[in-house]
């Protein structure tokens, strides 16, 4: 990040065009954020001359600072003032994510649904998949386990991110466990461990295999799973 900031400064000193200078300010501001210098980050982002890019970047700043209220207000303002922006889908997605983190599940669900109803085309594939993922999480938090399972399954179809792919399958297994469909849960957990043995979720998956085996009263496999967890 320090090297990135240094090179952004070199780029600024080379007298770039206004459009390029704005993009440099955006990148430099985010680099300062990563370097834990929020004041310099905000001052740099505020120098962006294009109102559309500046407002979106300010929303991103508040989001990364975990200032949910300011971030939500900024993205609401962006959606209102820039309805034709190329950043519009991302603004909606950020808004939905913020509402979810605030516990406003119905509002979050509504915004995710708006994304699916409004945007289409290959350029929005990743955004649409994240919206489906968000809807599935809303269903899970609302206790709608069947809807959550279907939602996570639909997310898998377009997922190219390994973390999202594994996480979605874990949520499917967790939902099966909540509805006491232990054999289905165990099948998903076991396949995950077999297909992704080095995932960051391996410990969690191994533990859940032990838990499901216990709930099935399969004490031998429960003991084996928990011993493997302890050993690894």
C-alpha positions as CSV (number, residue, x, y, z in Angstrom):
1,X,0.0,0.0,0.0
2,X,2.9,2.4,0.7
3,X,4.4,1.7,-2.7
4,X,1.0,2.2,-4.3
5,X,0.6,5.6,-2.5
6,X,4.1,6.6,-3.6
7,X,3.4,5.8,-7.3
8,X,0.0,7.6,-7.2
9,X,1.9,10.7,-6.0
10,X,4.4,10.3,-8.8
11,X,1.4,10.1,-11.2
12,X,-0.1,13.3,-9.8
13,X,3.2,15.1,-10.3
14,X,3.2,14.2,-14.0
15,X,0.4,16.6,-14.7
16,X,-2.4,14.1,-15.7
17,X,-5.7,15.1,-17.3
18,X,-8.6,16.0,-15.0
19,X,-10.3,12.7,-15.5
20,X,-7.2,10.7,-14.8
21,X,-6.3,13.0,-11.9
22,X,-9.7,12.2,-10.3
23,X,-9.0,8.4,-10.6
24,X,-5.6,8.9,-9.1
25,X,-7.1,10.8,-6.1
26,X,-9.6,7.9,-5.7
27,X,-6.8,5.3,-5.7
28,X,-4.6,7.4,-3.4
29,X,-7.4,7.9,-1.0
30,X,-8.1,4.2,-0.7
31,X,-4.4,3.5,-0.3
32,X,-4.3,6.0,2.6
33,X,-7.3,4.1,4.1
34,X,-5.4,0.8,3.9
35,X,-2.4,2.5,5.6
36,X,-4.7,3.5,8.5
37,X,-4.6,7.2,7.7
38,X,-8.3,8.0,7.5
39,X,-7.8,11.8,7.7
40,X,-5.5,11.9,4.7
41,X,-7.8,9.5,2.9
42,X,-10.8,11.8,3.3
43,X,-8.9,14.9,2.3
44,X,-7.6,13.2,-0.8
45,X,-11.0,11.8,-1.9
46,X,-12.6,15.2,-1.3
47,X,-10.2,16.6,-4.0
48,X,-12.0,14.6,-6.7
49,X,-13.5,17.2,-9.1
50,X,-16.1,15.0,-10.7
51,X,-19.2,15.1,-8.5
52,X,-20.4,11.6,-9.4
53,X,-17.0,9.9,-8.7
54,X,-16.4,12.0,-5.6
55,X,-19.8,11.1,-4.1
56,X,-19.4,7.4,-4.8
57,X,-15.8,7.5,-3.4
58,X,-17.0,9.2,-0.3
59,X,-19.6,6.5,0.2
60,X,-16.9,3.9,-0.2
61,X,-14.8,5.8,2.4
62,X,-17.6,5.7,5.0
63,X,-18.3,2.1,4.2
64,X,-14.7,1.1,4.8
65,X,-14.6,3.2,8.0
66,X,-17.7,1.2,9.1
67,X,-19.6,4.4,9.5
68,X,-22.9,2.9,8.4
69,X,-25.2,5.9,8.8
70,X,-22.9,8.2,6.8
71,X,-22.4,5.5,4.2
72,X,-26.1,4.8,3.8
73,X,-26.9,8.5,3.5
74,X,-24.2,9.0,0.9
75,X,-25.2,6.1,-1.3
76,X,-28.9,7.1,-1.0
77,X,-27.8,10.6,-2.3
78,X,-25.8,9.0,-5.0
79,X,-28.7,6.8,-6.2
80,X,-31.0,9.9,-6.2
81,X,-28.6,12.3,-8.0
82,X,-27.0,9.9,-10.5
83,X,-29.6,7.4,-11.8
84,X,-27.7,6.8,-15.0
85,X,-24.3,6.2,-13.5
86,X,-22.2,3.2,-14.3
87,X,-21.7,2.9,-10.5
88,X,-25.4,2.7,-9.8
89,X,-25.6,-1.1,-9.4
90,X,-22.6,-1.0,-7.0
91,X,-24.3,1.8,-5.0
92,X,-27.4,-0.3,-4.6
93,X,-25.3,-3.3,-3.6
94,X,-23.5,-1.3,-1.0
95,X,-26.7,0.1,0.3
96,X,-28.2,-3.4,0.6
97,X,-25.1,-4.7,2.4
98,X,-25.2,-1.8,4.9
99,X,-28.9,-2.4,5.7
100,X,-28.1,-6.1,6.3
101,X,-25.3,-5.3,8.7
102,X,-27.6,-2.9,10.5
103,X,-30.1,-5.7,11.0
104,X,-32.7,-4.1,8.7
105,X,-33.4,-7.4,6.9
106,X,-36.6,-6.5,5.1
107,X,-35.1,-3.3,3.8
108,X,-32.0,-5.1,2.8
109,X,-34.0,-7.8,1.0
110,X,-36.0,-5.2,-0.9
111,X,-32.8,-3.5,-2.2
112,X,-31.2,-6.8,-3.2
113,X,-34.5,-7.6,-5.1
114,X,-34.4,-4.2,-6.8
115,X,-30.9,-5.1,-8.1
116,X,-32.2,-8.3,-9.6
117,X,-35.2,-6.6,-11.1
118,X,-33.3,-3.6,-12.5
119,X,-30.0,-4.8,-13.9
120,X,-29.1,-7.5,-16.5
121,X,-26.4,-8.4,-18.8
122,X,-22.9,-10.0,-18.5
123,X,-21.3,-6.8,-17.1
124,X,-23.5,-7.2,-14.0
125,X,-22.9,-11.0,-13.4
126,X,-20.9,-10.6,-10.3
127,X,-23.2,-7.9,-8.8
128,X,-26.3,-10.0,-9.5
129,X,-24.7,-13.1,-7.9
130,X,-23.8,-11.1,-4.8
131,X,-27.4,-9.9,-4.7
132,X,-28.7,-13.5,-4.8
133,X,-26.2,-14.3,-2.0
134,X,-27.5,-11.4,0.1
135,X,-31.1,-12.5,-0.4
136,X,-30.2,-16.0,0.7
137,X,-28.6,-14.6,3.9
138,X,-31.7,-12.5,4.6
139,X,-33.8,-15.7,4.3
140,X,-31.4,-17.5,6.6
141,X,-31.6,-14.8,9.2
142,X,-35.4,-14.7,9.0
143,X,-35.5,-18.4,9.6
144,X,-36.8,-19.2,6.1
145,X,-34.4,-22.2,5.7
146,X,-35.9,-23.7,2.5
147,X,-35.8,-20.4,0.7
148,X,-32.2,-19.9,2.0
149,X,-31.1,-23.3,0.6
150,X,-32.6,-22.5,-2.8
151,X,-31.0,-19.0,-2.7
152,X,-27.5,-20.4,-1.9
153,X,-27.9,-23.0,-4.6
154,X,-28.7,-20.3,-7.2
155,X,-25.6,-18.4,-6.0
156,X,-23.4,-21.4,-6.7
157,X,-24.4,-21.4,-10.4
158,X,-22.7,-18.2,-11.2
159,X,-20.0,-18.1,-8.5
160,X,-16.4,-17.9,-9.6
161,X,-15.1,-16.7,-6.2
162,X,-13.9,-19.7,-4.2
163,X,-14.8,-18.2,-0.8
164,X,-18.3,-17.5,-2.0
165,X,-18.6,-21.0,-3.5
166,X,-17.5,-22.7,-0.3
167,X,-19.4,-20.3,2.0
168,X,-22.7,-20.9,0.1
169,X,-22.4,-24.6,0.5
170,X,-21.6,-24.3,4.2
171,X,-24.8,-22.2,4.6
172,X,-26.8,-24.9,2.7
173,X,-25.4,-27.5,5.1
174,X,-26.1,-25.3,8.1
175,X,-29.7,-24.8,7.0
176,X,-30.2,-28.5,6.5
177,X,-28.9,-29.0,10.1
178,X,-31.4,-26.4,11.4
179,X,-34.2,-28.3,9.8
180,X,-32.9,-31.6,11.2
181,X,-32.1,-33.0,7.7
182,X,-28.9,-34.4,9.1
183,X,-28.0,-36.8,6.3
184,X,-28.2,-34.0,3.7
185,X,-26.1,-31.7,6.0
186,X,-23.5,-34.4,6.5
187,X,-23.3,-35.1,2.8
188,X,-22.6,-31.4,2.0
189,X,-20.1,-31.0,4.8
190,X,-18.2,-34.2,3.8
191,X,-18.1,-33.3,0.1
192,X,-16.8,-29.8,1.1
193,X,-14.0,-31.3,3.1
194,X,-13.1,-33.7,0.4
195,X,-13.2,-31.1,-2.5
196,X,-11.7,-28.2,-0.6
197,X,-9.4,-29.6,2.1
198,X,-7.3,-26.5,2.4
199,X,-10.1,-23.9,2.7
200,X,-10.0,-21.5,5.6
201,X,-13.4,-23.0,6.7
202,X,-11.9,-26.5,7.1
203,X,-11.9,-26.4,10.9
204,X,-15.5,-25.2,11.0
205,X,-16.6,-27.9,8.6
206,X,-14.8,-30.6,10.5
207,X,-16.4,-29.4,13.7
208,X,-19.9,-29.4,12.2
209,X,-19.4,-33.0,10.9
210,X,-18.8,-33.9,14.6
211,X,-21.9,-31.9,15.7
212,X,-24.2,-33.5,13.1
213,X,-22.8,-37.0,14.0
214,X,-23.6,-36.3,17.6
215,X,-27.1,-35.2,16.7
216,X,-27.6,-38.4,14.8
217,X,-26.4,-40.3,17.9
218,X,-23.5,-41.7,15.8
219,X,-21.0,-41.4,18.6
220,X,-18.2,-43.3,16.9
221,X,-18.0,-40.9,13.9
222,X,-18.6,-37.9,16.1
223,X,-15.5,-38.9,18.2
224,X,-13.5,-39.5,15.0
225,X,-14.4,-36.1,13.5
226,X,-13.6,-34.2,16.7
227,X,-10.3,-36.0,17.2
228,X,-9.4,-35.1,13.6
229,X,-10.2,-31.5,14.3
230,X,-8.0,-31.6,17.4
231,X,-5.2,-33.3,15.6
232,X,-5.3,-31.0,12.6
